[in-house]
Amino acid sequence: MAEIFVVRLSDEREPEWLAMDGAGIVTDQGGPCPVVDLAGLVGQRKLVVLAPAHKLVLTSVNLPIRNPARLRQALPFALEEQVAEDLNLLHFAAGRRAPSGEVPAAIVRRQDLDVWLATLREADLEPTAVYAEQEAMPASPTATVWLIENETCLVRRPGEQPIAIDGQSVEEFLLFGDPRQGDDDKAAHLTVYLSPADQARLGPGLDALREKMGSVEIRLLQDGALPHLARNVIQSPGINLLQGEYAPKTGIEKLWRPWRAAAALLLALVALIIGRDVVELVHLSRIDAELDTAMDTVFRQAMPDVQRIVNHRRQMESRLAAVRASRGVSDAPFLKSLEALGRAVGTAPGTTVESLSYRSGVMEVKLSAPSVDSLDAIQRSIEAARMLDASILSANPRGDAVEGRIQLTESGA
């Protein structure tokens, strides 16, 4: 069985930790250390967390519901009378149903659980389970068990949920952790786990109990309480608080998590490229539409008798071929001038061809343009191909437009 890394959280000191194999043998252990340093120690081992006892309440309830999800939904209402806080501020987790039908339950403030998980995740630690530390204390079928650390005593009576008691003396621990059914009960048994320092402090009080009970057994924690707590939680897990919305992420989600930022940047880049291409496509489509409109205008001015335009160039070539054949003259110069004119007019939106004539290799065009600059743009566009010369013969204002005449001749003619 793979090793498990156990971290014990505390409000008073930095977390304790150890690594343990499936047989309960400690393979590595260190003293309290900052959470941020734990990431380098965990490695690939499964992380289990023990939460402070005084932050949780353990109880049980008899619910006939078998479905785990529905059981979690019903727990808050079944335990409502046992808590004094708003149910929305609390997280309820269910354990494995006992043979008696009772369902053990753990209650913790959502704020506390959120803080623990956030602190761990800031150090890149993702626990697979979070247990109440009192659930991990040793148990006995015949004796009450105390686990004492400084001024806290975890108490587990046979068959009951463990509790945490704060106090400074044996007498204070007896107030809620007395194993006797009454003052005259001489058959009660008590097993006490504590450190040598606590034994020196509480020894006289514990010795005094020997005369009042059937037995008092002292077990010293030479290496602290964590090895015992870790061994018990591994061999007999209690109620995992990570249920419902706090359930651990799946393997795919864990693999995806480090790549989310890179994926977001990649998506942004793809969106930017697509957006740029769409804008360029719209711009080119607009230019193409303007060129088609200009060519339609020139075509209809030159051939007003044609009702249906299928292909400007082929229809014009067919008509001119017939005309030129009858005259024995090539139509190439005319077509070249007409094509150049159509493209040039497309570069000046709002320009229309009012009439044109072609004689002896010279084409004269009458245009209506938005401005003189538009006429200049048409002239420059025609001459840019270096096959034709274009001259503006006239440019006269007419309302909001300019009426112009442009002459096209072959270069060098």
VEXGU-672954 format. One record per residue (C-alpha): residue in one letter; z, x, y. Coordinates in nm, 3 decimals. Layout:
residues N
+----+---------+---------+---------+
: aa :      zz :      xx :      yy :
+----+---------+---------+---------+
:  a :       Z :       X :       Y :
...
+----+---------+---------+---------+
This chain:
residues 413
+----+---------+---------+---------+
: aa :      zz :      xx :      yy :
+----+---------+---------+---------+
:  m :   0.000 :   0.000 :   0.000 :
:  a :  -0.088 :   0.128 :   0.348 :
:  e :   0.186 :   0.247 :   0.577 :
:  i :   0.328 :   0.013 :   0.840 :
:  f :   0.435 :   0.119 :   1.187 :
:  v :   0.742 :  -0.072 :   1.304 :
:  v :   0.844 :  -0.088 :   1.672 :
:  r :   1.177 :  -0.233 :   1.782 :
:  l :   1.179 :  -0.359 :   2.140 :
:  s :   1.488 :  -0.363 :   2.360 :
:  d :   1.580 :  -0.473 :   2.711 :
:  e :   1.830 :  -0.190 :   2.758 :
:  r :   1.638 :   0.110 :   2.625 :
:  e :   1.293 :   0.232 :   2.533 :
:  p :   1.144 :   0.114 :   2.202 :
:  e :   1.245 :   0.269 :   1.870 :
:  w :   0.984 :   0.330 :   1.604 :
:  l :   0.927 :   0.447 :   1.249 :
:  a :   0.656 :   0.450 :   0.985 :
:  m :   0.729 :   0.318 :   0.636 :
:  d :   0.528 :   0.279 :   0.318 :
:  g :   0.514 :  -0.033 :   0.103 :
:  a :   0.802 :   0.088 :  -0.113 :
:  g :   1.035 :   0.096 :   0.188 :
:  i :   1.042 :   0.475 :   0.221 :
:  v :   1.044 :   0.612 :   0.574 :
:  t :   0.752 :   0.852 :   0.622 :
:  d :   0.801 :   0.925 :   0.991 :
:  q :   1.062 :   0.838 :   1.251 :
:  g :   1.139 :   0.928 :   1.609 :
:  g :   1.386 :   0.836 :   1.877 :
:  p :   1.326 :   0.595 :   2.164 :
:  c :   1.006 :   0.669 :   2.355 :
:  p :   0.787 :   0.504 :   2.623 :
:  v :   0.547 :   0.237 :   2.500 :
:  v :   0.251 :   0.432 :   2.637 :
:  d :   0.329 :   0.717 :   2.395 :
:  l :   0.326 :   0.491 :   2.090 :
:  a :  -0.054 :   0.453 :   2.086 :
:  g :  -0.098 :   0.812 :   1.971 :
:  l :   0.162 :   0.763 :   1.697 :
:  v :   0.041 :   0.437 :   1.543 :
:  g :  -0.303 :   0.562 :   1.442 :
:  q :  -0.470 :   0.330 :   1.190 :
:  r :  -0.143 :   0.186 :   1.059 :
:  k :  -0.061 :  -0.183 :   1.087 :
:  l :   0.174 :  -0.249 :   1.378 :
:  v :   0.478 :  -0.475 :   1.330 :
:  v :   0.714 :  -0.551 :   1.620 :
:  l :   1.080 :  -0.654 :   1.614 :
:  a :   1.181 :  -0.859 :   1.919 :
:  p :   1.533 :  -0.856 :   2.073 :
:  a :   1.764 :  -1.101 :   1.894 :
:  h :   1.912 :  -1.258 :   2.207 :
:  k :   1.564 :  -1.362 :   2.325 :
:  l :   1.501 :  -1.591 :   2.027 :
:  v :   1.657 :  -1.890 :   1.856 :
:  l :   1.620 :  -1.943 :   1.481 :
:  t :   1.663 :  -2.288 :   1.334 :
:  s :   1.512 :  -2.520 :   1.074 :
:  v :   1.382 :  -2.874 :   1.056 :
:  n :   1.276 :  -3.116 :   0.784 :
:  l :   0.914 :  -3.216 :   0.844 :
:  p :   0.691 :  -3.367 :   0.573 :
:  i :   0.373 :  -3.232 :   0.737 :
:  r :   0.184 :  -2.984 :   0.518 :
:  n :  -0.107 :  -2.889 :   0.743 :
:  p :  -0.005 :  -2.568 :   0.930 :
:  a :  -0.183 :  -2.658 :   1.254 :
:  r :  -0.037 :  -3.009 :   1.267 :
:  l :   0.305 :  -2.871 :   1.174 :
:  r :   0.296 :  -2.636 :   1.475 :
:  q :   0.201 :  -2.928 :   1.698 :
:  a :   0.492 :  -3.138 :   1.570 :
:  l :   0.758 :  -2.864 :   1.588 :
:  p :   0.833 :  -2.888 :   1.963 :
:  f :   0.901 :  -3.262 :   1.942 :
:  a :   1.107 :  -3.231 :   1.624 :
:  l :   1.327 :  -2.963 :   1.787 :
:  e :   1.333 :  -3.113 :   2.136 :
:  e :   1.702 :  -3.208 :   2.114 :
:  q :   1.800 :  -2.851 :   2.018 :
:  v :   1.661 :  -2.691 :   2.335 :
:  a :   1.756 :  -2.741 :   2.698 :
:  e :   1.436 :  -2.604 :   2.856 :
:  d :   1.099 :  -2.760 :   2.926 :
:  l :   0.898 :  -2.760 :   2.602 :
:  n :   0.592 :  -2.631 :   2.787 :
:  l :   0.780 :  -2.310 :   2.867 :
:  l :   0.861 :  -2.240 :   2.502 :
:  h :   0.662 :  -2.116 :   2.204 :
:  f :   0.746 :  -2.255 :   1.859 :
:  a :   0.657 :  -2.076 :   1.535 :
:  a :   0.702 :  -2.207 :   1.181 :
:  g :   0.800 :  -2.013 :   0.871 :
:  r :   0.742 :  -2.077 :   0.502 :
:  r :   0.886 :  -2.405 :   0.376 :
:  a :   1.204 :  -2.363 :   0.170 :
:  p :   1.249 :  -2.526 :  -0.174 :
:  s :   1.479 :  -2.778 :  -0.006 :
:  g :   1.192 :  -2.892 :   0.215 :
:  e :   1.336 :  -2.738 :   0.530 :
:  v :   1.091 :  -2.552 :   0.754 :
:  p :   1.241 :  -2.247 :   0.930 :
:  a :   1.139 :  -2.218 :   1.294 :
:  a :   1.164 :  -1.962 :   1.572 :
:  i :   1.177 :  -2.048 :   1.942 :
:  v :   1.101 :  -1.803 :   2.223 :
:  r :   1.017 :  -1.831 :   2.590 :
:  r :   0.644 :  -1.795 :   2.646 :
:  q :   0.715 :  -1.566 :   2.940 :
:  d :   0.909 :  -1.322 :   2.720 :
:  l :   0.641 :  -1.318 :   2.449 :
:  d :   0.367 :  -1.274 :   2.709 :
:  v :   0.549 :  -0.977 :   2.863 :
:  w :   0.599 :  -0.806 :   2.525 :
:  l :   0.234 :  -0.848 :   2.427 :
:  a :   0.104 :  -0.745 :   2.770 :
:  t :   0.319 :  -0.430 :   2.766 :
:  l :   0.187 :  -0.336 :   2.423 :
:  r :  -0.175 :  -0.410 :   2.510 :
:  e :  -0.155 :  -0.200 :   2.824 :
:  a :  -0.088 :   0.088 :   2.585 :
:  d :  -0.383 :  -0.026 :   2.367 :
:  l :  -0.148 :  -0.156 :   2.096 :
:  e :  -0.231 :  -0.479 :   1.911 :
:  p :   0.048 :  -0.601 :   1.678 :
:  t :  -0.031 :  -0.792 :   1.361 :
:  a :   0.313 :  -0.954 :   1.357 :
:  v :   0.616 :  -1.005 :   1.583 :
:  y :   0.947 :  -1.097 :   1.419 :
:  a :   1.296 :  -1.171 :   1.550 :
:  e :   1.506 :  -0.865 :   1.468 :
:  q :   1.793 :  -1.079 :   1.331 :
:  e :   1.557 :  -1.207 :   1.061 :
:  a :   1.516 :  -0.849 :   0.941 :
:  m :   1.887 :  -0.786 :   0.886 :
:  p :   2.019 :  -0.748 :   0.530 :
:  a :   2.113 :  -1.066 :   0.342 :
:  s :   2.355 :  -1.142 :   0.059 :
:  p :   2.383 :  -1.455 :  -0.157 :
:  t :   2.764 :  -1.431 :  -0.171 :
:  a :   2.880 :  -1.245 :   0.140 :
:  t :   2.848 :  -1.283 :   0.514 :
:  v :   2.668 :  -0.984 :   0.664 :
:  w :   2.741 :  -0.828 :   1.000 :
:  l :   2.514 :  -0.570 :   1.162 :
:  i :   2.693 :  -0.418 :   1.460 :
:  e :   2.528 :  -0.210 :   1.732 :
:  n :   2.736 :  -0.132 :   2.037 :
:  e :   2.836 :  -0.472 :   2.181 :
:  t :   2.603 :  -0.688 :   1.969 :
:  c :   2.673 :  -0.824 :   1.622 :
:  l :   2.400 :  -0.988 :   1.416 :
:  v :   2.556 :  -1.234 :   1.171 :
:  r :   2.397 :  -1.381 :   0.858 :
:  r :   2.591 :  -1.620 :   0.638 :
:  p :   2.461 :  -1.705 :   0.289 :
:  g :   2.188 :  -1.967 :   0.313 :
:  e :   2.199 :  -1.989 :   0.694 :
:  q :   1.983 :  -1.865 :   0.978 :
:  p :   2.110 :  -1.540 :   1.135 :
:  i :   2.259 :  -1.544 :   1.484 :
:  a :   2.341 :  -1.282 :   1.750 :
:  i :   2.689 :  -1.250 :   1.903 :
:  d :   2.785 :  -1.042 :   2.206 :
:  g :   3.133 :  -0.893 :   2.208 :
:  q :   3.343 :  -0.579 :   2.223 :
:  s :   3.590 :  -0.639 :   1.940 :
:  v :   3.616 :  -0.770 :   1.587 :
:  e :   3.814 :  -1.068 :   1.717 :
:  e :   3.523 :  -1.170 :   1.941 :
:  f :   3.275 :  -1.137 :   1.655 :
:  l :   3.497 :  -1.361 :   1.441 :
:  l :   3.470 :  -1.648 :   1.690 :
:  f :   3.118 :  -1.731 :   1.568 :
:  g :   3.078 :  -1.497 :   1.273 :
:  d :   3.390 :  -1.564 :   1.063 :
:  p :   3.290 :  -1.572 :   0.694 :
:  r :   3.598 :  -1.779 :   0.604 :
:  q :   3.591 :  -2.156 :   0.574 :
:  g :   3.945 :  -2.160 :   0.715 :
:  d :   4.232 :  -1.927 :   0.798 :
:  d :   4.366 :  -1.958 :   0.442 :
:  d :   4.032 :  -1.876 :   0.275 :
:  k :   4.107 :  -1.558 :   0.080 :
:  a :   3.781 :  -1.563 :  -0.120 :
:  a :   3.544 :  -1.484 :   0.165 :
:  h :   3.343 :  -1.164 :   0.148 :
:  l :   3.215 :  -0.961 :   0.443 :
:  t :   2.966 :  -0.674 :   0.444 :
:  v :   2.946 :  -0.476 :   0.767 :
:  y :   2.664 :  -0.240 :   0.868 :
:  l :   2.743 :  -0.014 :   1.164 :
:  s :   2.702 :   0.339 :   1.295 :
:  p :   2.971 :   0.605 :   1.259 :
:  a :   3.046 :   0.571 :   1.632 :
:  d :   3.095 :   0.194 :   1.604 :
:  q :   3.303 :   0.243 :   1.288 :
:  a :   3.537 :   0.475 :   1.474 :
:  r :   3.571 :   0.219 :   1.754 :
:  l :   3.608 :  -0.095 :   1.540 :
:  g :   3.761 :   0.056 :   1.226 :
:  p :   4.120 :  -0.065 :   1.282 :
:  g :   4.008 :  -0.422 :   1.345 :
:  l :   3.790 :  -0.423 :   1.034 :
:  d :   4.069 :  -0.275 :   0.823 :
:  a :   4.296 :  -0.557 :   0.937 :
:  l :   4.049 :  -0.808 :   0.789 :
:  r :   4.093 :  -0.669 :   0.437 :
:  e :   4.426 :  -0.848 :   0.405 :
:  k :   4.272 :  -1.179 :   0.518 :
:  m :   3.959 :  -1.186 :   0.298 :
:  g :   3.852 :  -1.128 :  -0.056 :
:  s :   3.667 :  -0.810 :   0.040 :
:  v :   3.537 :  -0.616 :   0.339 :
:  e :   3.264 :  -0.363 :   0.260 :
:  i :   3.166 :  -0.104 :   0.521 :
:  r :   2.818 :   0.053 :   0.511 :
:  l :   2.746 :   0.327 :   0.762 :
:  l :   2.407 :   0.348 :   0.931 :
:  q :   2.361 :   0.723 :   0.945 :
:  d :   2.001 :   0.691 :   1.072 :
:  g :   2.058 :   0.380 :   1.281 :
:  a :   1.977 :   0.019 :   1.204 :
:  l :   1.598 :   0.040 :   1.228 :
:  p :   1.530 :   0.174 :   0.874 :
:  h :   1.724 :  -0.119 :   0.723 :
:  l :   1.558 :  -0.373 :   0.952 :
:  a :   1.210 :  -0.233 :   0.887 :
:  r :   1.260 :  -0.226 :   0.510 :
:  n :   1.372 :  -0.588 :   0.503 :
:  v :   1.093 :  -0.716 :   0.727 :
:  i :   0.830 :  -0.539 :   0.516 :
:  q :   0.967 :  -0.655 :   0.182 :
:  s :   1.063 :  -1.005 :   0.297 :
:  p :   0.875 :  -1.103 :   0.616 :
:  g :   1.026 :  -1.376 :   0.829 :
:  i :   0.862 :  -1.600 :   1.089 :
:  n :   0.568 :  -1.434 :   1.257 :
:  l :   0.565 :  -1.541 :   1.623 :
:  l :   0.191 :  -1.472 :   1.647 :
:  q :   0.075 :  -1.823 :   1.563 :
:  g :  -0.156 :  -2.071 :   1.730 :
:  e :  -0.284 :  -1.934 :   2.060 :
:  y :  -0.097 :  -1.607 :   1.995 :
:  a :  -0.259 :  -1.546 :   1.656 :
:  p :  -0.404 :  -1.194 :   1.614 :
:  k :  -0.769 :  -1.145 :   1.697 :
:  t :  -1.022 :  -1.116 :   1.417 :
:  g :  -1.178 :  -0.785 :   1.319 :
:  i :  -1.501 :  -0.868 :   1.502 :
:  e :  -1.311 :  -0.946 :   1.822 :
:  k :  -1.126 :  -0.615 :   1.799 :
:  l :  -1.453 :  -0.424 :   1.758 :
:  w :  -1.613 :  -0.617 :   2.042 :
:  r :  -1.327 :  -0.562 :   2.289 :
:  p :  -1.409 :  -0.198 :   2.390 :
:  w :  -1.777 :  -0.286 :   2.441 :
:  r :  -1.731 :  -0.591 :   2.664 :
:  a :  -1.764 :  -0.399 :   2.991 :
:  a :  -2.075 :  -0.213 :   2.871 :
:  a :  -2.230 :  -0.538 :   2.746 :
:  a :  -2.162 :  -0.705 :   3.080 :
:  l :  -2.338 :  -0.421 :   3.263 :
:  l :  -2.632 :  -0.440 :   3.022 :
:  l :  -2.665 :  -0.815 :   3.074 :
:  a :  -2.652 :  -0.765 :   3.450 :
:  l :  -2.929 :  -0.503 :   3.426 :
:  v :  -3.146 :  -0.728 :   3.208 :
:  a :  -3.092 :  -1.019 :   3.449 :
:  l :  -3.189 :  -0.794 :   3.742 :
:  i :  -3.509 :  -0.678 :   3.570 :
:  i :  -3.605 :  -1.033 :   3.471 :
:  g :  -3.531 :  -1.157 :   3.823 :
:  r :  -3.747 :  -0.883 :   3.976 :
:  d :  -4.034 :  -0.962 :   3.737 :
:  v :  -4.008 :  -1.334 :   3.813 :
:  v :  -4.023 :  -1.270 :   4.188 :
:  e :  -4.324 :  -1.042 :   4.142 :
:  l :  -4.496 :  -1.297 :   3.917 :
:  v :  -4.443 :  -1.573 :   4.174 :
:  h :  -4.582 :  -1.348 :   4.447 :
:  l :  -4.890 :  -1.257 :   4.242 :
:  s :  -4.943 :  -1.622 :   4.147 :
:  r :  -4.937 :  -1.716 :   4.515 :
:  i :  -5.193 :  -1.446 :   4.598 :
:  d :  -5.411 :  -1.557 :   4.306 :
:  a :  -5.398 :  -1.917 :   4.427 :
:  e :  -5.494 :  -1.809 :   4.780 :
:  l :  -5.789 :  -1.608 :   4.644 :
:  d :  -5.906 :  -1.905 :   4.437 :
:  t :  -5.886 :  -2.127 :   4.743 :
:  a :  -6.083 :  -1.877 :   4.952 :
:  m :  -6.349 :  -1.843 :   4.683 :
:  d :  -6.376 :  -2.221 :   4.655 :
:  t :  -6.426 :  -2.243 :   5.031 :
:  v :  -6.700 :  -1.978 :   5.034 :
:  f :  -6.868 :  -2.130 :   4.728 :
:  r :  -6.879 :  -2.482 :   4.873 :
:  q :  -7.009 :  -2.353 :   5.205 :
:  a :  -7.287 :  -2.163 :   5.029 :
:  m :  -7.368 :  -2.431 :   4.770 :
:  p :  -7.257 :  -2.772 :   4.904 :
:  d :  -7.467 :  -2.959 :   4.647 :
:  v :  -7.259 :  -2.834 :   4.350 :
:  q :  -7.000 :  -3.099 :   4.259 :
:  r :  -6.812 :  -2.921 :   3.978 :
:  i :  -6.695 :  -2.560 :   3.998 :
:  v :  -6.639 :  -2.395 :   3.659 :
:  n :  -6.692 :  -2.025 :   3.727 :
:  h :  -6.765 :  -1.912 :   4.081 :
:  r :  -6.941 :  -1.591 :   3.992 :
:  r :  -7.156 :  -1.719 :   3.708 :
:  q :  -7.263 :  -2.034 :   3.890 :
:  m :  -7.352 :  -1.833 :   4.201 :
:  e :  -7.536 :  -1.570 :   3.998 :
:  s :  -7.730 :  -1.837 :   3.814 :
:  r :  -7.838 :  -2.009 :   4.137 :
:  l :  -7.929 :  -1.685 :   4.314 :
:  a :  -8.110 :  -1.549 :   4.012 :
:  a :  -8.338 :  -1.849 :   4.022 :
:  v :  -8.395 :  -1.811 :   4.397 :
:  r :  -8.450 :  -1.436 :   4.380 :
:  a :  -8.678 :  -1.465 :   4.081 :
:  s :  -8.905 :  -1.697 :   4.274 :
:  r :  -8.913 :  -1.444 :   4.560 :
:  g :  -8.912 :  -1.131 :   4.351 :
:  v :  -8.597 :  -1.001 :   4.529 :
:  s :  -8.274 :  -0.878 :   4.372 :
:  d :  -7.965 :  -1.088 :   4.441 :
:  a :  -7.720 :  -0.802 :   4.386 :
:  p :  -7.660 :  -0.725 :   4.759 :
:  f :  -7.590 :  -1.089 :   4.836 :
:  l :  -7.346 :  -1.124 :   4.547 :
:  k :  -7.173 :  -0.804 :   4.649 :
:  s :  -7.135 :  -0.931 :   5.007 :
:  l :  -7.019 :  -1.274 :   4.890 :
:  e :  -6.759 :  -1.129 :   4.653 :
:  a :  -6.624 :  -0.895 :   4.922 :
:  l :  -6.604 :  -1.184 :   5.169 :
:  g :  -6.415 :  -1.404 :   4.922 :
:  r :  -6.156 :  -1.136 :   4.853 :
:  a :  -6.115 :  -1.052 :   5.221 :
:  v :  -6.064 :  -1.415 :   5.326 :
:  g :  -5.791 :  -1.440 :   5.061 :
:  t :  -5.591 :  -1.173 :   5.245 :
:  a :  -5.575 :  -1.387 :   5.561 :
:  p :  -5.399 :  -1.718 :   5.480 :
:  g :  -5.515 :  -2.009 :   5.693 :
:  t :  -5.870 :  -1.876 :   5.733 :
:  t :  -6.169 :  -2.097 :   5.644 :
:  v :  -6.541 :  -2.021 :   5.618 :
:  e :  -6.738 :  -2.266 :   5.832 :
:  s :  -7.088 :  -2.132 :   5.760 :
:  l :  -7.275 :  -1.826 :   5.639 :
:  s :  -7.633 :  -1.699 :   5.628 :
:  y :  -7.801 :  -1.413 :   5.448 :
:  r :  -8.129 :  -1.253 :   5.550 :
:  s :  -8.278 :  -0.914 :   5.469 :
:  g :  -7.953 :  -0.771 :   5.331 :
:  v :  -7.746 :  -0.891 :   5.627 :
:  m :  -7.480 :  -1.163 :   5.590 :
:  e :  -7.339 :  -1.341 :   5.893 :
:  v :  -7.028 :  -1.553 :   5.851 :
:  k :  -6.871 :  -1.802 :   6.088 :
:  l :  -6.492 :  -1.822 :   6.037 :
:  s :  -6.196 :  -2.016 :   6.168 :
:  a :  -5.889 :  -1.790 :   6.161 :
:  p :  -5.529 :  -1.829 :   6.282 :
:  s :  -5.560 :  -1.525 :   6.511 :
:  v :  -5.767 :  -1.224 :   6.608 :
:  d :  -5.540 :  -1.016 :   6.382 :
:  s :  -5.657 :  -1.226 :   6.089 :
:  l :  -6.020 :  -1.142 :   6.173 :
:  d :  -5.926 :  -0.773 :   6.193 :
:  a :  -5.754 :  -0.797 :   5.854 :
:  i :  -6.070 :  -0.950 :   5.700 :
:  q :  -6.286 :  -0.675 :   5.851 :
:  r :  -6.057 :  -0.399 :   5.720 :
:  s :  -6.041 :  -0.557 :   5.375 :
:  i :  -6.422 :  -0.567 :   5.347 :
:  e :  -6.464 :  -0.207 :   5.458 :
:  a :  -6.180 :  -0.084 :   5.234 :
:  a :  -6.413 :  -0.097 :   4.932 :
:  r :  -6.648 :   0.150 :   5.113 :
:  m :  -6.952 :  -0.044 :   4.992 :
:  l :  -7.009 :  -0.264 :   5.296 :
:  d :  -6.980 :  -0.234 :   5.671 :
:  a :  -6.824 :  -0.525 :   5.860 :
:  s :  -6.851 :  -0.594 :   6.232 :
:  i :  -6.685 :  -0.864 :   6.437 :
:  l :  -6.964 :  -1.012 :   6.649 :
:  s :  -6.745 :  -1.257 :   6.842 :
:  a :  -6.392 :  -1.398 :   6.859 :
:  n :  -6.336 :  -1.707 :   7.075 :
:  p :  -6.020 :  -1.922 :   7.103 :
:  r :  -6.059 :  -2.277 :   6.978 :
:  g :  -5.741 :  -2.484 :   6.999 :
:  d :  -5.470 :  -2.319 :   6.790 :
:  a :  -5.727 :  -2.107 :   6.602 :
:  v :  -5.985 :  -1.840 :   6.672 :
:  e :  -6.353 :  -1.891 :   6.594 :
:  g :  -6.511 :  -1.567 :   6.488 :
:  r :  -6.838 :  -1.432 :   6.357 :
:  i :  -6.850 :  -1.134 :   6.122 :
:  q :  -7.158 :  -0.947 :   6.006 :
:  l :  -7.171 :  -0.770 :   5.667 :
:  t :  -7.428 :  -0.499 :   5.585 :
:  e :  -7.457 :  -0.243 :   5.312 :
:  s :  -7.296 :   0.090 :   5.401 :
:  g :  -7.547 :   0.327 :   5.555 :
:  a :  -7.804 :   0.053 :   5.610 :
+----+---------+---------+---------+
